[in-house]
Amino acid sequence: MTKEGIVLGMGNPLLDISATVDKDFLDKYGLEANNAILAEDKHKPIYKEMVDKFNVEYIPGGATQNSIRVAQWLLGKDTKSTSYIGCIGKDDFGKILAEKATEAGVNVNYLIDDKEPTGTCAVCITGKHRSLVANLAAANCYSKKDHLDKPENWEFVEKAKFIYISGFFLTVSPETIVTVGKHASADKDKLFMMNLSAPFLCQFFKEPMMAAMPYVDILFGNETEAGVFAKEQDLGTEDLKEIAMKMAKLDKVNESRPRIVVITHGKEPTIVVKDGKATEYPIIPIKEKDIVDTNGAGDAFVGGFLSQLAHGKPIKDCVRCGHYAANYMIQQSGVTLTKAPNFS
């Protein structure tokens, strides 16, 4: 049995507005089939247009919240093993998010903003691919000063043994990330984890990303993000294993536990660098016809990984569960967790 609140996620809670669209729709908004961006003014009409034109689904989203929901699903709804912090609006979308997360067994501790609406993410599905356009809205209003500094909220951080924050939170509250990272680095029993999350973060949020990096015990990313990171940081190689090795060796505050780097690579094996050694872990094969939607596969992988960390399992089992969760998720529409897990 895992401890209550042993896993904590912090990030941008969003309500996904998901629909199958056509290439013309992507072209209209200048979107790429497999990408994630923040909404600019030109993208703002996309949410209403999707609702008006297509058959949309409303699904709780936001990268970190997805991972935490998946972790809780695998740990068992009644264990109350996970907690989540972020900012929502005082509206119906916010209520839906809170209800869905609580139903899943996640202990949500939202900062509620009176002025901005709850953040939304357009999930534009074309075939097996998805393009994400996030309008952070209230999620962008998370304030450490207003929320995390209060003793009753900091208690969530104190209680957690594993803390995960996706790279998307770099655009909102880098101060929070560093504060929590420092806290974890000073504790021999805590692990602080981050995700590169999207190529644009590696390009345009380099400074806050590298300010957080010295506190990161486990770093996640996929092959595209790792490639962009390597280019932006002048790592001098395009070889994924070498990139992962160099990421692991970047400056680290707590040198007593070397950084672990986990790079997923679609159908190719996942690369894990631990203790200076790179290991490849084959994924679970799946037929093309069985893939419904790749949206959330990376988030699900992290959720699976976190669930086994919480059980004290070795890294190979964490990766195996990550593959299980990702394989399950790409056979669903969106990050939906209606069936009971059968991972063992």
C-alpha positions in Angstrom: 0.0 0.0 0.0 1.4 3.4 -1.0 1.3 6.4 1.3 -1.3 9.1 0.8 0.0 12.0 -1.3 3.4 10.2 -2.1 3.2 11.5 -5.7 2.7 15.2 -6.4 2.2 16.9 -9.8 2.2 20.6 -10.5 1.2 22.1 -13.8 -1.4 23.7 -16.0 -4.8 22.2 -15.6 -6.7 22.4 -18.9 -10.0 21.1 -20.3 -9.3 19.3 -23.6 -11.7 20.1 -26.4 -11.0 17.1 -28.6 -12.3 16.5 -32.2 -11.3 14.8 -35.4 -10.6 17.6 -38.0 -9.3 17.8 -41.5 -6.0 19.0 -43.0 -7.7 22.2 -44.2 -8.6 23.0 -40.6 -5.0 22.6 -39.5 -3.8 24.7 -42.5 -6.3 27.5 -41.6 -4.7 27.9 -38.2 -1.1 27.2 -39.4 -0.9 24.0 -37.3 1.4 20.9 -37.7 0.0 17.4 -37.3 2.2 16.4 -34.4 2.9 19.4 -32.4 2.0 21.4 -29.2 1.9 25.2 -29.1 0.5 28.0 -27.0 -2.4 29.8 -28.5 -1.7 33.2 -30.1 -4.5 35.7 -30.9 -4.9 34.1 -34.4 -5.8 30.8 -32.7 -8.4 32.1 -30.2 -11.4 31.4 -32.5 -10.3 27.7 -32.8 -12.2 26.6 -29.7 -15.6 27.9 -30.7 -15.1 26.7 -34.3 -14.3 23.2 -33.2 -17.5 23.1 -31.0 -19.6 24.5 -33.9 -18.1 22.4 -36.7 -17.1 19.1 -35.2 -18.3 16.4 -32.8 -16.2 17.4 -29.7 -15.4 15.6 -26.5 -14.5 17.3 -23.3 -11.7 15.5 -21.5 -9.7 16.6 -18.4 -6.2 17.6 -19.7 -3.0 19.4 -19.1 0.2 17.3 -19.4 1.0 16.9 -15.7 -2.6 16.4 -14.7 -2.9 13.6 -17.3 0.2 11.9 -15.9 -1.1 12.2 -12.3 -4.5 10.8 -13.3 -2.8 7.8 -15.0 -0.6 7.2 -12.0 -3.6 7.2 -9.7 -5.5 4.9 -12.0 -2.6 2.4 -11.8 -2.1 2.8 -8.1 -5.8 2.3 -7.4 -8.5 4.9 -7.0 -8.9 4.5 -3.3 -5.3 4.8 -2.4 -5.2 8.6 -2.5 -1.6 8.3 -3.5 -1.5 11.4 -5.7 -2.0 15.1 -5.4 -2.1 17.9 -8.0 -1.6 21.6 -7.8 -2.5 24.2 -10.5 -4.8 27.1 -11.2 -8.4 27.0 -12.7 -11.1 29.6 -13.2 -14.3 30.0 -11.2 -16.5 28.5 -13.8 -18.2 25.3 -15.1 -15.1 24.0 -16.9 -13.2 24.3 -13.6 -15.9 22.4 -11.8 -15.7 19.6 -14.5 -12.0 19.4 -14.1 -12.1 19.2 -10.3 -14.9 16.6 -10.4 -13.2 14.4 -13.0 -9.8 14.5 -11.1 -11.5 13.8 -7.7 -13.5 10.9 -9.3 -10.2 9.4 -10.4 -8.9 9.6 -6.8 -6.5 12.5 -7.3 -6.4 15.0 -4.4 -6.6 18.3 -6.3 -5.6 21.5 -4.6 -6.4 24.2 -7.1 -5.8 27.9 -6.8 -9.0 29.4 -8.2 -8.8 32.6 -10.2 -11.8 34.9 -10.1 -11.0 36.8 -13.3 -9.7 34.3 -15.9 -11.7 31.3 -17.3 -10.4 27.8 -16.9 -7.7 27.0 -19.4 -8.6 24.9 -22.5 -6.7 22.9 -25.1 -7.8 22.3 -28.6 -6.9 18.7 -29.5 -7.1 18.5 -33.3 -6.9 14.9 -34.4 -6.0 14.0 -38.0 -5.8 10.2 -38.5 -3.4 8.9 -35.8 -1.9 12.3 -35.2 -2.8 15.3 -33.0 -2.0 19.0 -32.9 -2.5 20.7 -29.5 -3.3 24.4 -29.1 -3.3 25.4 -25.4 -5.1 28.6 -24.2 -3.7 28.7 -20.6 -6.1 31.4 -19.4 -6.4 30.8 -15.6 -3.6 28.2 -15.6 -1.3 31.0 -16.5 -2.2 32.8 -13.3 -0.7 30.3 -10.8 1.2 32.3 -8.2 3.6 30.8 -5.7 3.1 33.8 -3.4 -0.7 33.5 -3.4 -0.8 29.7 -3.1 2.3 27.6 -2.5 3.6 29.8 0.3 0.6 29.1 2.5 1.5 26.3 5.0 -1.6 24.2 4.2 -0.5 24.1 0.5 3.2 23.7 1.1 2.2 20.6 3.2 1.4 18.8 -0.2 5.1 19.3 -1.1 6.3 18.2 2.3 4.2 15.0 2.1 5.3 14.0 -1.4 8.3 11.7 -2.0 8.1 12.0 -5.8 7.4 15.4 -7.4 6.7 15.8 -11.1 6.3 19.0 -13.1 6.0 19.1 -16.9 8.0 21.6 -18.9 4.9 23.5 -19.8 4.8 25.0 -16.3 8.1 26.9 -17.2 5.9 29.4 -19.1 3.8 30.0 -15.9 5.8 29.8 -12.7 9.5 29.0 -13.0 9.9 30.4 -9.5 7.7 27.6 -8.2 9.7 24.9 -10.1 13.0 26.1 -8.6 11.6 26.4 -5.1 10.2 22.8 -5.2 13.3 21.5 -6.9 15.5 23.0 -4.1 13.3 21.4 -1.5 13.6 18.0 -3.1 17.4 18.3 -3.7 17.9 18.9 0.0 16.1 15.7 1.0 17.8 12.4 0.5 14.4 10.6 0.2 12.8 12.8 -2.5 13.0 12.8 -6.3 12.3 15.8 -8.4 11.3 15.1 -12.1 10.6 17.2 -15.1 9.8 16.7 -18.8 11.1 18.6 -21.8 7.4 18.5 -23.0 7.6 20.4 -26.3 10.3 21.6 -28.8 9.2 25.3 -28.4 10.1 25.1 -24.7 13.6 23.9 -25.5 13.9 26.8 -27.9 12.2 29.8 -26.3 12.3 29.0 -22.6 15.9 27.9 -22.4 16.8 30.2 -19.5 14.1 29.0 -17.0 14.6 25.4 -18.2 18.3 25.5 -17.5 17.7 27.3 -14.2 15.6 24.3 -13.1 17.8 21.6 -14.6 20.3 21.4 -11.7 17.5 20.1 -9.4 16.2 17.5 -11.8 16.7 13.9 -10.7 14.8 12.3 -13.6 14.4 14.0 -16.9 11.8 12.8 -19.5 11.5 13.7 -23.2 10.8 12.3 -26.6 13.2 12.1 -29.6 12.1 15.3 -31.2 12.4 17.3 -28.0 15.7 15.8 -27.2 17.0 16.7 -30.7 15.9 20.3 -30.4 17.4 20.5 -26.8 20.7 19.2 -28.1 20.8 21.7 -30.8 19.9 24.6 -28.6 22.4 23.6 -25.9 25.2 22.9 -28.4 25.6 19.3 -27.2 27.4 18.6 -30.5 25.6 15.4 -31.5 22.3 14.1 -33.1 22.7 10.6 -31.7 19.9 10.1 -29.1 22.0 7.9 -26.8 24.8 10.5 -26.8 22.3 13.3 -26.2 20.8 11.4 -23.2 24.2 10.7 -21.8 25.1 14.4 -22.1 21.8 15.5 -20.5 22.5 13.2 -17.5 25.9 14.9 -17.0 24.6 18.5 -17.0 25.2 20.3 -13.7 23.3 18.9 -10.8 23.0 20.3 -7.2 22.6 17.0 -5.4 25.5 15.0 -6.9 24.9 12.0 -4.5 22.2 10.8 -6.9 23.2 11.0 -10.6 20.5 12.3 -13.0 18.4 9.6 -14.8 17.3 10.5 -18.4 14.4 8.8 -20.1 13.9 9.4 -23.8 10.9 7.8 -25.6 11.1 7.3 -29.3 7.7 6.3 -30.8 7.9 2.7 -32.0 11.6 2.5 -31.3 13.0 1.4 -27.9 13.0 3.8 -25.0 16.5 5.0 -24.0 17.3 5.2 -20.3 20.6 6.6 -19.0 21.3 5.6 -15.4 24.7 5.7 -13.7 26.5 6.6 -16.9 25.1 3.7 -18.8 22.5 3.8 -21.7 20.0 1.0 -21.9 17.3 0.4 -24.5 13.9 -1.0 -23.5 11.7 -2.2 -26.4 8.1 -0.9 -26.4 5.0 -3.1 -26.6 4.3 -3.7 -30.3 0.9 -2.6 -31.6 -0.8 -2.9 -35.0 -1.4 0.3 -36.8 -5.1 -0.5 -37.1 -5.4 -0.6 -33.2 -4.1 2.9 -32.7 -7.0 5.3 -32.1 -5.3 8.5 -30.9 -1.7 9.2 -29.9 -2.7 12.2 -27.8 -1.5 11.7 -24.2 0.7 8.7 -24.9 3.8 10.6 -23.5 1.8 11.7 -20.4 0.6 8.2 -19.9 4.1 6.8 -20.1 5.2 9.2 -17.3 2.1 8.2 -15.3 2.9 4.6 -15.5 6.5 5.3 -14.6 5.5 7.3 -11.6 3.1 4.6 -10.3 5.9 2.1 -10.1 8.3 4.6 -8.5 5.7 5.0 -5.8 5.8 1.3 -5.2 9.6 1.4 -4.9 10.1 -0.7 -8.0 13.4 -0.6 -10.0 13.7 1.6 -13.1 13.2 -1.3 -15.6 9.7 -1.9 -14.0 8.9 1.8 -14.1 9.7 1.8 -17.9 7.7 -1.4 -18.4 4.7 0.2 -16.8 5.2 3.4 -18.7 5.1 1.3 -21.9 1.9 -0.5 -20.7 0.2 2.8 -19.9 1.2 4.4 -23.3 0.1 1.3 -25.2 -3.3 1.4 -23.4 -3.7 5.1 -24.0 -3.1 5.1 -27.8 -6.0 2.7 -28.1 -8.4 5.2 -26.4 -9.8 8.5 -27.6 -8.0 11.1 -25.4 -6.8 10.4 -21.9 -9.7 8.3 -20.9 -9.4 5.8 -18.1 -12.7 3.9 -18.1 -11.3 0.3 -17.9 -9.5 -1.1 -14.9 -5.8 -1.5 -15.5 -4.3 -5.0 -15.7 -0.6 -4.3 -15.4 1.3 -6.7 -13.2 
